[in-house]
Amino acid sequence: MPSELPGLVLDWRSGEKGWEGLVSYADRDGRIVTEWLPAANLRPVVSAPQTGSAYG
């Protein structure tokens, strides 16, 4: 079952089937998982820049 979870890409490599990212994320049970995932399964986070100030 496909799911989208926030994670952190730690590294990239070129595999037999294309690019892969080494990703760490917390699964739905709260366990930390680190695994190689196809780049096609990853997408960037889209959000407003964080300036560190409550005033933007």
C-alpha positions in Angstrom: 0.0 0.0 0.0 1.7 3.3 -1.1 1.9 6.0 1.5 3.5 9.4 1.9 5.6 10.1 5.0 8.0 12.9 5.7 11.7 11.9 5.6 15.2 13.1 5.1 17.3 12.1 2.1 20.8 11.3 3.3 22.5 10.2 0.1 22.0 9.4 -3.6 23.3 6.6 -5.8 22.8 5.4 -9.3 21.3 1.9 -9.2 20.4 -0.7 -11.9 17.0 0.9 -12.3 18.0 4.5 -12.0 18.6 6.9 -9.2 17.9 6.0 -5.6 17.8 8.0 -2.4 18.9 6.8 1.0 16.0 8.0 3.1 15.3 8.0 6.9 11.7 8.3 8.1 9.4 7.3 10.9 6.9 4.7 9.8 3.3 4.6 11.0 4.3 2.6 14.0 6.9 5.2 15.1 9.9 3.1 14.1 12.8 4.8 12.4 13.5 3.3 9.0 16.5 4.0 6.7 16.4 2.4 3.2 17.2 3.0 -0.4 14.1 4.2 -2.3 13.7 4.9 -6.1 13.9 8.6 -6.9 10.6 8.3 -8.7 9.0 7.6 -5.3 10.4 10.8 -3.7 9.1 14.3 -3.9 10.4 17.6 -2.4 8.5 19.4 0.3 6.9 22.6 -0.8 6.6 25.2 1.9 7.2 28.9 2.6 10.7 29.9 3.6 11.3 29.9 7.4 13.2 33.1 8.4 13.4 32.3 12.2 11.2 35.3 13.0 7.6 35.4 13.9 7.4 38.5 11.7 8.4 36.7 8.5 
